[in-house]
Amino acid sequence: MRLSRYFLPVLKETPSEAQIVSHRYMLRAGMIKQASAGIYSWLPLGFKVLKKIENIVHEEQQRAGHIPMLMPTIQSADLWRESGRYDDYGEEMLRITDRHNRDMLYGPTNEELITDIFRAHVGSYKDLPLTLYHIQWKFRDEIRPRFGVMRGREFYMKDGYNFDVSKDAALHAYNRHLVSYLRSYERMGLQAIPMRADGGPIGGDYTHEFLVLADTGESEVFYDSAVTDLTFGDRDIDYDDVAQCQAVLEEFTSRYARTDETHDEALFNAIPEDRRRTARGIEVGQIFYFGTKYSEAMGATVQTADGKSVPVHMGSHGIGVSRLLGAIIEASHDDKGIIWPESVTPFHCGIVNLKQGDAEADAACDALYQSLTALGLDPLYDDRSERAGGKFATMDLIGLPWRITVGPRGLKNGVVELTSRRTGESEEMTPEMAVEKVAKIYAPRASM
């Protein structure tokens, strides 16, 4: 993409309403624009990153054997009355009456709707296990929406639902989700720690939140520092292998890590003092096993091998897709702007022409642009007639991991400059070598 033809409304000044880093940089980098309190339009740059995050979530869910679908944003209140949650959910639920005076709501979650779909089409244990998921906009009428996409009213979320014939099978689904989430977060360049949490309005005896450590996090967390040494890496996990998934869960949850809601001071104090940590955390996902809570209330049963009709065991599993974008910025930035991990960057690299209008510089930049594009990469070429300092500031703000700088002086020696946004280190090389190096950086991701 040529920047002169792109819509990138960057701001030089920080809007007064932006209180945290991610909100400031998302506004300044022209990624979002507030439509009303807690509701945002996603402008082209922000939308590109949102789709990158969404694609990773889709890939890892389907790798784990989960089946994508799509449910509506507007739901019937009658389903929520069946489960008993319509009156219990509270004022965060946006309730609507349609022209026929039917009670509707803008879905904050989908346990009721997916249970209704299941009971209409599944009746035998032979159809289990089954996990369905979708990525859809949700709405919760927060009393004080703030921090941009971190605490908005409208948000984009992956929510998945497993159906199993027994508790043991449902707990395997729980473990399978934990593994798939760990892999998803690491692919996004994040270390998300699973922490024992409270079930809240969804319910359930088994639940873990995934939190990214950040000073701006809303939750106070307590943990054994040993958990931050754990990485999922490139493990080849068989998601159908109960023992493998259980082993990963035990590895990542055996160390103490809890939010303030479930913190146990006695257990925490049993950890060696030099490993006790308190910090702030950003919640980016949560998994639940809640047994037969919804299936019993709504009549979602299957017939077992011996002919008995039993309620299915269920769990729900959510990842905050739009919130993750803010969390990545909170975890990866400096005083100049965002620093995107390669896996979610909106453009693979930036090309900066130091002397737009110079025939040789223009030709070199065009050749770089065409070469990178031909390799399936997506460069952003700053071809504006702007001063060099302004171009560098824009590239630093929007956070592309790599920048190729082209100018008459370097071209006289046959070189361009390749700069890492994360380290700030620059290296002079021929244009062909710069293209080859950028291509190699992204090559492993092309097969994911």
BELLINGI-V870021 format. One record per residue. SS is DSSP state (2 for helix, 1 for strand, 0 for the rest). PHI is phi in radians with two decimals (999 if undefined). PSI is psi in whole degrees, 0 to 359 (* if undefined). Layout:
((SS | PHI | PSI) (SS | PHI | PSI))
//
This chain:
((0 | 999 | 134) (1 | -1.55 | 128) (2 | -1.08 | 330) (2 | -1.14 | 342) (2 | -1.94 | 6) (0 | -1.79 | 160) (0 | -1.77 | 100) (0 | -2.38 | 81) (0 | -1.40 | 74) (0 | -1.24 | 151) (0 | -2.00 | 138) (0 | -1.39 | 327) (0 | -1.82 | 149) (0 | -1.43 | 124) (0 | -1.03 | 143) (0 | -1.11 | 334) (0 | -1.38 | 349) (0 | -1.46 | 116) (0 | -1.79 | 338) (0 | -2.17 | 164) (2 | -0.99 | 311) (2 | -1.08 | 320) (2 | -1.15 | 317) (2 | -1.06 | 311) (2 | -1.27 | 328) (2 | -1.17 | 322) (2 | -1.21 | 313) (2 | -1.16 | 325) (0 | -1.44 | 5) (0 | 1.17 | 36) (0 | -1.61 | 328) (1 | -2.46 | 161) (1 | -2.45 | 131) (1 | -1.19 | 129) (1 | -1.63 | 319) (1 | -2.79 | 180) (0 | -0.96 | 118) (0 | 1.30 | 12) (1 | -2.27 | 130) (1 | -2.26 | 145) (1 | -1.46 | 137) (1 | -1.70 | 108) (0 | -1.34 | 168) (2 | -0.88 | 315) (2 | -1.15 | 315) (2 | -1.13 | 321) (2 | -1.13 | 322) (2 | -1.08 | 317) (2 | -1.19 | 319) (2 | -0.98 | 317) (2 | -1.21 | 326) (2 | -1.09 | 315) (2 | -1.11 | 315) (2 | -1.03 | 318) (2 | -1.11 | 320) (2 | -1.08 | 316) (2 | -1.06 | 314) (2 | -1.02 | 313) (2 | -1.06 | 317) (2 | -1.32 | 328) (2 | -1.15 | 316) (2 | -1.28 | 331) (2 | -1.05 | 326) (0 | -1.46 | 1) (0 | 1.59 | 14) (0 | -1.58 | 147) (1 | -1.87 | 123) (1 | -1.38 | 150) (0 | -2.70 | 190) (0 | -2.57 | 127) (0 | -1.92 | 158) (0 | -1.29 | 163) (0 | -1.39 | 328) (1 | -1.70 | 129) (1 | -2.16 | 158) (1 | -1.36 | 135) (2 | -1.14 | 336) (2 | -1.06 | 322) (2 | -1.11 | 320) (2 | -1.25 | 333) (2 | -1.22 | 325) (2 | -1.05 | 318) (2 | -1.40 | 345) (0 | 1.53 | 8) (0 | -1.71 | 350) (0 | -1.05 | 315) (0 | -1.48 | 338) (0 | -1.47 | 338) (0 | -1.16 | 328) (0 | 1.77 | 186) (0 | -1.34 | 353) (0 | -1.19 | 339) (0 | -1.39 | 129) (1 | -1.52 | 109) (1 | -1.67 | 140) (1 | -2.33 | 147) (1 | -2.06 | 126) (0 | -1.47 | 182) (0 | -1.16 | 342) (0 | -1.68 | 13) (0 | 1.14 | 29) (0 | -1.60 | 138) (1 | -1.35 | 126) (1 | -2.24 | 174) (1 | -2.67 | 154) (1 | -1.56 | 115) (0 | -1.04 | 125) (0 | -1.53 | 343) (0 | -2.93 | 178) (0 | -2.34 | 22) (2 | -0.99 | 315) (2 | -1.15 | 314) (2 | -1.14 | 318) (2 | -1.22 | 327) (2 | -1.16 | 322) (2 | -1.13 | 319) (2 | -1.10 | 315) (2 | -1.07 | 311) (2 | -1.16 | 337) (2 | -1.38 | 339) (2 | -2.24 | 347) (0 | -2.13 | 130) (0 | -2.38 | 356) (1 | -2.21 | 148) (2 | -1.08 | 338) (2 | -1.15 | 340) (2 | -1.53 | 1) (0 | -1.92 | 156) (0 | -1.35 | 159) (1 | -2.53 | 130) (1 | -2.25 | 121) (1 | -1.99 | 145) (1 | -2.58 | 162) (1 | -2.57 | 166) (1 | -2.10 | 118) (1 | -2.61 | 158) (1 | -1.25 | 139) (1 | -2.16 | 164) (1 | -2.46 | 128) (0 | -2.32 | 125) (0 | -1.41 | 73) (0 | -0.99 | 138) (0 | -1.21 | 328) (0 | -2.37 | 76) (0 | -1.10 | 136) (1 | -2.80 | 173) (0 | 1.13 | 30) (2 | 1.12 | 229) (2 | -1.31 | 353) (2 | -1.30 | 332) (1 | -2.54 | 55) (0 | -1.56 | 177) (0 | -1.58 | 320) (1 | -1.79 | 134) (1 | -2.62 | 158) (1 | -1.80 | 127) (1 | -2.50 | 140) (1 | -1.60 | 124) (1 | -2.27 | 131) (1 | -2.14 | 156) (1 | -2.44 | 124) (1 | -1.79 | 146) (1 | -2.21 | 123) (1 | -2.42 | 158) (0 | -1.43 | 343) (0 | -2.53 | 166) (2 | -1.11 | 318) (2 | -1.06 | 318) (2 | -1.16 | 322) (2 | -1.19 | 325) (2 | -1.22 | 331) (2 | -1.14 | 320) (2 | -1.07 | 321) (2 | -1.04 | 312) (2 | -1.13 | 321) (2 | -1.09 | 320) (2 | -1.17 | 319) (2 | -1.03 | 317) (2 | -1.10 | 314) (2 | -1.14 | 327) (2 | -1.23 | 317) (2 | -1.02 | 317) (2 | -1.14 | 319) (2 | -1.06 | 311) (2 | -1.13 | 318) (2 | -1.12 | 324) (2 | -1.11 | 335) (0 | -1.55 | 4) (0 | 1.42 | 18) (0 | -1.96 | 148) (0 | -1.86 | 105) (1 | -1.83 | 122) (1 | -1.64 | 124) (1 | -1.28 | 127) (1 | -2.23 | 140) (1 | -1.03 | 131) (0 | -2.37 | 179) (0 | -1.70 | 143) (0 | -1.21 | 334) (0 | 1.06 | 209) (0 | -1.23 | 345) (0 | -1.40 | 323) (0 | 1.60 | 177) (0 | 2.06 | 145) (0 | -1.51 | 336) (1 | -1.97 | 119) (1 | -2.76 | 138) (1 | -2.24 | 137) (1 | -1.67 | 151) (1 | -1.89 | 121) (1 | -2.14 | 139) (1 | -1.75 | 127) (1 | -1.22 | 128) (0 | -2.82 | 144) (0 | -1.06 | 332) (0 | -1.58 | 5) (0 | -1.08 | 146) (0 | -1.45 | 339) (1 | -1.74 | 138) (1 | -1.48 | 133) (1 | -2.21 | 152) (1 | -2.24 | 130) (1 | -2.73 | 159) (1 | -1.46 | 125) (2 | -1.03 | 342) (2 | -1.08 | 336) (2 | -1.20 | 335) (2 | -1.36 | 353) (2 | -1.53 | 352) (0 | -1.47 | 138) (0 | -2.35 | 148) (0 | -1.40 | 322) (0 | 1.13 | 211) (0 | -1.82 | 36) (0 | -1.05 | 142) (0 | -1.73 | 94) (0 | -1.67 | 132) (0 | -1.54 | 109) (0 | -1.18 | 344) (0 | -1.50 | 352) (0 | -1.51 | 107) (2 | -1.04 | 316) (2 | -1.15 | 320) (2 | -1.10 | 312) (2 | -1.14 | 321) (2 | -1.12 | 321) (2 | -1.13 | 321) (2 | -1.15 | 315) (2 | -1.00 | 313) (2 | -1.12 | 322) (2 | -1.09 | 318) (2 | -1.58 | 350) (2 | -2.09 | 358) (0 | -1.29 | 334) (0 | -1.42 | 150) (0 | -1.17 | 127) (1 | -2.79 | 111) (1 | -2.50 | 153) (1 | -1.41 | 171) (0 | -1.10 | 337) (0 | -1.19 | 330) (0 | -2.09 | 12) (0 | -1.06 | 134) (0 | -2.08 | 107) (2 | -1.08 | 323) (2 | -1.15 | 315) (2 | -1.13 | 321) (2 | -1.13 | 318) (2 | -1.23 | 345) (0 | -1.35 | 346) (0 | -1.32 | 141) (0 | -0.89 | 136) (2 | -0.98 | 323) (2 | -1.25 | 352) (2 | -1.91 | 358) (1 | -1.35 | 131) (1 | -2.34 | 142) (1 | -2.16 | 143) (1 | -2.79 | 186) (1 | -1.91 | 149) (1 | -2.41 | 149) (1 | -1.82 | 122) (1 | -1.31 | 128) (1 | -2.16 | 4) (1 | 3.12 | 163) (1 | -2.72 | 143) (1 | -2.12 | 145) (1 | -2.36 | 142) (1 | -2.04 | 123) (1 | -2.21 | 19) (1 | 1.12 | 233) (0 | -1.88 | 20) (2 | -0.93 | 311) (2 | -1.55 | 324) (2 | -1.17 | 324) (2 | -1.21 | 318) (2 | -1.18 | 329) (2 | -1.99 | 9) (0 | 1.22 | 38) (0 | -1.64 | 97) (1 | -2.18 | 162) (1 | -2.32 | 158) (1 | -1.59 | 129) (0 | -1.47 | 177) (0 | -1.07 | 330) (0 | -1.63 | 13) (0 | 1.53 | 2) (0 | -1.41 | 148) (1 | -1.74 | 119) (1 | -2.23 | 146) (1 | -1.21 | 142) (0 | -1.34 | 154) (1 | -1.61 | 135) (1 | -2.26 | 162) (1 | -2.61 | 159) (1 | -2.27 | 153) (1 | -2.57 | 118) (1 | -2.14 | 144) (1 | -2.21 | 128) (1 | -1.42 | 94) (2 | -1.13 | 311) (2 | -1.23 | 325) (2 | -1.14 | 327) (2 | -1.03 | 325) (2 | -1.06 | 315) (2 | -1.14 | 321) (2 | -1.13 | 321) (2 | -1.09 | 318) (2 | -1.14 | 318) (2 | -1.04 | 325) (2 | -1.53 | 345) (0 | -2.51 | 87) (1 | -2.79 | 170) (1 | -2.46 | 192) (0 | -1.33 | 357) (0 | -1.68 | 336) (1 | 2.72 | 203) (1 | -1.37 | 153) (0 | -2.25 | 98) (0 | -1.34 | 137) (0 | -1.11 | 150) (0 | -1.01 | 330) (0 | -1.21 | 337) (0 | -2.19 | 6) (0 | -1.07 | 141) (0 | -1.15 | 325) (0 | -2.27 | 146) (0 | -1.20 | 325) (1 | -2.77 | 162) (1 | -1.86 | 147) (1 | -2.05 | 123) (1 | -1.98 | 119) (1 | -1.63 | 113) (0 | -1.28 | 340) (0 | -2.47 | 75) (0 | -1.03 | 133) (0 | 1.80 | 341) (0 | -1.33 | 125) (2 | -1.01 | 315) (2 | -1.20 | 317) (2 | -1.14 | 318) (2 | -1.07 | 317) (2 | -1.15 | 320) (2 | -1.14 | 318) (2 | -1.14 | 318) (2 | -1.07 | 319) (2 | -1.14 | 318) (2 | -1.06 | 314) (2 | -1.04 | 313) (2 | -1.17 | 321) (2 | -1.14 | 315) (2 | -1.15 | 318) (2 | -1.11 | 320) (2 | -1.09 | 334) (0 | -1.52 | 7) (0 | 1.48 | 10) (0 | -1.60 | 165) (0 | -2.16 | 86) (1 | -1.48 | 157) (1 | -1.99 | 113) (1 | -1.73 | 113) (1 | -1.44 | 92) (0 | -1.78 | 19) (0 | -1.33 | 154) (0 | -1.52 | 69) (0 | -2.08 | 160) (0 | -1.19 | 155) (2 | -1.05 | 320) (2 | -1.05 | 321) (2 | -1.17 | 322) (2 | -1.17 | 317) (2 | -1.10 | 319) (2 | -1.09 | 320) (2 | -1.13 | 315) (2 | -1.10 | 319) (2 | -1.13 | 320) (2 | -1.12 | 313) (2 | -1.41 | 347) (0 | 1.40 | 24) (0 | -1.08 | 138) (0 | -1.11 | 332) (1 | -2.35 | 144) (1 | -2.32 | 131) (1 | -1.85 | 119) (1 | -1.82 | 129) (1 | -2.15 | 127) (0 | -2.57 | 159) (2 | -0.98 | 321) (2 | -1.11 | 313) (2 | -1.18 | 323) (2 | -1.14 | 332) (2 | -1.07 | 331) (0 | -1.72 | 5) (0 | 1.33 | 22) (0 | -2.26 | 159) (1 | -2.15 | 176) (1 | -2.05 | 126) (1 | -1.85 | 123) (1 | -2.12 | 135) (1 | -1.53 | 125) (0 | -1.16 | 325) (0 | -1.25 | 316) (0 | -1.72 | 339) (0 | 1.39 | 359) (0 | -1.32 | 139) (1 | -2.10 | 151) (1 | -2.48 | 132) (1 | -1.51 | 139) (1 | -2.83 | 169) (0 | -1.19 | 156) (2 | -0.96 | 321) (2 | -1.11 | 320) (2 | -1.18 | 324) (2 | -1.11 | 316) (2 | -1.09 | 315) (2 | -1.10 | 319) (2 | -1.19 | 316) (2 | -1.10 | 319) (2 | -1.08 | 320) (2 | -1.16 | 324) (2 | -1.04 | 320) (2 | -1.64 | 351) (2 | -0.99 | 316) (2 | -1.07 | 332) (2 | -1.39 | 342) (2 | -1.13 | 333) (0 | -1.60 | 358) (0 | -1.38 | *))
//
